[in-house]
Amino acid sequence: MAALRYAGLDDTDSEDELPPGWEQRTTKDGWVYYANHTEEKTQWEHPKTGKRKRIAGDLPYGWEQETDENGQMFFVDHINKRTTYLDPRLAFTVDDNPTKPTTRQRYDSSTTAMEILQGRDFSGKVVVVTGANSGIGFETAKTFALHGAHVILACRNMTRANEAVSRILGEWHKAKVEAMTLDLALLHSVQHFAQAFKAKNVSLHVLVCNAAVFALPWSLTKDGLETTFQVNHLGHFYLVQLLQDVLCRSAPARVVVVSSESHRFTDINDSSGKLDFSRLSPSKNDYWAMLAYNRSKLCNILFSSELHRRLSPRGVTSNAVHPGNMMYSSLHRGWWVYTLLFTLARPFTKSMSSGCLAEGTP
């Protein structure tokens, strides 16, 4: 089973495990056959189960199929810089006459976006991810890039954004990834980003509104608005409005707004049930960092819902996602109390690659 381990496929004790002396191979058109080296013969049926199998899906992104001088197929993993004669898709074969699938859950909280997108090819797709230089934004951008998408990291800090680009290119040198300046705390920067993006004259298939701040002391942006509200909600709202025409021309397209379960623990209405605008951008005396964050996340959900209602008839869907409770990221860096809390909770939290699962699922 050394070949299996080399190809990244674990050994298993399942009924599909081959007897000693047998080898599993694939044809160019995706069918699986079995070679018996002891008796020097081949057959289509699995020697234990008697089932016929075929390959499911395309090669994982970063893999290519080539032929050696003897006419035998081999596979090149450009990401991990290795070659093997074992088809990496053998871990995902299906029966020739598949039975009805069970209702058992296929994915769980530890599943990563890379696993969800296994075999998917996003070549030709353009993806913009805000706040993509770290955290789940970076994992989302990396996952799309490693599956062939042209990914733009929209970030405030260009030094860190370029470092993130280099990290992705270090995993796969053919990745199409770049960084552009976007500061959501400056509406002029949002406008400039939209203009610069449109100047590229490309489509926009996925816009991930991920950037956010948390637990900041009260402050106003240069636009005169409370910082948490503008960065987490209003900046993204403005960005989507400016890029709406590009999204519609690129349909089918999608907007993904990263919200939070904490949206449940707040309200933006007054005692009479009417929207209280003063709660969205409160004064210093009425400000509490946690409530400001919760309200911004509630705005995210309301915005995404209304955006979907308006644009889905034009082929643009919008989804608000919750990446996971108490996920350990750099979001809590604004106050040491939250940093301590998240550090203590870290063993029980989801990983970044699992947190971006919802964002990476098209």
N, C-alpha and C positions, 0 to 999 in steps of 0.2 A: 503493500500500500504506500510505498514511498512516493510513487508518482502522484497519488491522490493528494498527499500532504504537500508536495511541491506545487501542485496546481491550486492549492488553497482549499481543497476539499477534505473534510475530516473523514477518518475511518469510522465505520459504523457497524453495529451488530444487528442491523435490520435484516429482514428477509431478502432484501435486494443485494446483500453482500455476496460477492461471487465466490465460488469454491476455489481452492488453490489451483493454479495453472490456467485460470481463465482471465481474459482481459476484455474490457468494454471499449468499443470503438464507435466512431460515427462516420457516416457517409457525407458527401458534399451537400446532399439535399436534406440532411437533418435526421436521418434514420439511425437508430442504434443497432449495432450487431455485436456478437460475442465470439471471441477467438479462443479456441481451446488449444493451448500450446502443447499439451501432452499428446493429444491425438491429431494435432495439426489439421484442424477443421474449424469452420465458422458456421454460425447459425443466427437466425433472427430472434429466436425466442430466448428469454432469460433462462439459464440452466436450472434455476431453482423454482421460479414462479411460473415459467412457461408464458410470460407476458411479452408482448412486443411493445417497444417504446420508441418515442421520437423526441427530438430536442424541442424545448419550449422557449420561444423568444429569440432575440438576437444575442450576439456576443456582448458580455459586459463592456461598458464603455472603457476605452483605453486598450482593448484587445483587438488584434487583427489576425486573420487567417491567411497563412501562406503555404507554399508547396516547396519541398526540398528537391534536391537534384535527382532523387529517386522517385519523385512523383507522390511522395507521402505528405499528407497535410500535417502542419504543425501550427502552434498558436503563440503569438507574441504579446506579452503583457507589457505595454509601454510605460505604464505607471510604476510598476515595481521592477521594470527592466529585467525580465526573464522570459524564457521560452520553454514550451512543453509540447509534447505530442498528445497530451490528454486534453480533450475539449473541456473548457471550464464550465460549459453549460450542462455537463453530465449530472451536475447536482440538481438540475431543474428539469429532468425528463418527465414526460407524462405518458400514461398508457395509451396504446393505439386505440383502444376502446375504453375510454375513461368512464368510471362510474360516477354517479351523482355526487357532487361535492358535499361534504358535511357542513354543518352550520358552526362548527368549532371556530373560535376566533383565530384569524390568521396572524394578526400582529398584536403585540402587547406594548407595555410602557418602555421596554428596553429596545424596541425596534428602532433602527436608525433610518434616516432619509435615504442613505446609500442603499440599504436593503429594499426599501420601498421602490426605488427607481431602478432596481436591478434589470438590466436588459433594455432600458428605455433610451432612446436616442433623441436628444433635443437639438441636434444640428439644425441650424437655420432659425432657431428661436432666440429672441432677445429678451434678457431678464435684467431688471433694475432692482437692486436691494439697497435700501437705506440703512445706515449704521452697520455696514458690512465689514468693518475692519476688525471686529472682535465678536465673541459670544455667538449666539445662535444666528446672527446676521452673517457672520463669516462662514459658519458651517453650511448655511443655506446657499450662499454664493458659491462656495467650493463644490457642493453637491451638484448644483446645476452646471457648473463649469466642467466638472469631470464627466458629465454626461452630454457634452457637446454644445451647450448653449453659449451664446455670446453674453457674458455677464458684465454688468457695469456696477461697480461698488460706489455708491453715492455716499460720501463721507465728509464730515467737517474737517477732520485732521488728515491732510493729504500725506504726511509722512507715514502715519500708521496705515493709511489706506494703501500706499505703494508697497509697504512691507507685507500687507496681506496679499496683494497681487503676486508678489515674489514667492510667498509660501505656496500659493495655489500652483503657480508655474513650476515650482520645485517638485510637486507631486505629478504633474503631467505637463511637459513642455509645449504640447500642442494646444493647451487650453486657451480659449479666446476670452481674455479677462482684462479689464482696465478700470481705472479709478477716475472719478469726477468729483469736483467740489460741490458739496451741498450742506449748508448750515441752516437747519430748520428754525433756528432762533432768529434768523434774518429773512423776512419775506422777500427782500430784494435778492438774496442768494437763491431762494427757491425759484424765483422768476428767471434769474440768470441760468440756473441749471436747466430749466425747461427749454430755454432758448438754445443753449448749447447742445442739448440732446436732439432737438428738432433739426439743428443744423447738420447733424450726422446723416439725416435722411434715411433712417432705418425704421423698422417696425418696432413695436413694443408688445410682446406677448404676455409677459408677467411683470407686474409691479408689486414688490413686497415692501410694505410700509412697516419697517421693523424698528427703526431708531427710536429711542426713548430715554428719558431721564427719570430718576427716582430719588426721593428723600432729599431734595435740594432745599437749602434755605430760601426764604422768599426773595425774589428779585424780579425786576421787569426787563423785558427785552428792549432793544432799541426801537421796536415798533410799539412800545407802551403796554405790552400784555404780560401777564404772569408767565414765567418761563416754562414751567411744567405743562401748562395748557397749550402754549404755542408749539413747543417741540413735539409733544406726544400726539397732539391732535390737529391743531390749526395748520401747522406747516405741511403736514401730510394732506390735509383737506385741500389746501391751495395747490399743492403739487399735482394731485389727481385732476383737479379742475383744469390746470394748464396742459396736462397731457391727455385729456379725455379724447380729443379728436384723433390723436395717434393711436390710442387704444382701440377706438371704434374702427379705424381703418385696418387695424391688425387682427380683427376678430377672426377666429375665436381668441379672446384674450381674457386675462384674469387679474384682479386686484386682490392682494392678500393683506389684511390689516391685522397686525399682531396686537391683540388685546390682553386681557388678564381676567382670571376668575374674580379678582378683587373688585371688578365693576359692580358686583352685587352689593357691596357694602357702602353704598353712598346714594345720594339722590341729587338731582339738579333742579327739582321743582320746589316752589315755595309752599307755604301751608295751605294755600288755596288750590294747589295742583298745577299752577302755571309755571312755565320755565322761568327760572331765576338766573338771569345773565350774570349777576354779580357773583354767583357761585363758581362760574367758569373761570373768571380771572379775578380772584378775590384781592382785597386790600391786605396789607401786611397784618393788620389786627385780626382779620378773619381767616388767616392762612394757617393750614396744618398740612404738612408735606404729604402725609399718607392719604388724606382726603383729596388733595389736589391730584395725586396720582390716580386714585380710584375714579375720580370724575373724568379724568382724561381718557381712561380706559372705557368708561361707559360711553363717552362721546365717540370713541372708535367704533363700538358696536352699532350705535344708532346710525352713524355715518355709513358704515359698510352695508347695513340693511337697506337704507334708502338708496344708496348707490346701485345696489343690485336690482332694486325695483325699477330704477330709471334706465339702466344700461343693459340689463339682460336681454330685452327685446332686440338690442343691436349687437348681440353676440359677446358682450363683456360681462362676466360674472364677478361678483365680489364676495369674499368670505372673510369673516373675522375669526381668528384662531386663538386658542389658549395653549401656550407651549408647555405648561406643566406647573404644578404647585411648587413653590420654594426652589425653583431651579437656580443652581449656583452659577452666577455670571458676574460681570463687572457692573451690572446695573445698580447694585447697592452701595457703590463706592462713595456716595454723597455723605454718609454718616456712619461713624464707627459702630454705633449700636446695631445697625442693620448688618454691617459687615460681620460682627461677632455672631449674630443670630444665624446668618446664612452659612457661616463657617461651621457652626455646631450642627446645622442641619444637613451639611453637604453629603454625608454618607447615605442619606435617605432620599436624595434628590435625583432627578433625571440628568443624564449627560447632555452636553450641547448638541451632539449628533442626534440624540433622541428627541430633544426639544424642537429641533427644526423639522421634524417629521411632517407636521401638518403643513408647514410652508413649502416643503419639498414635494408634496403630493399634488400633482396637477389634476 
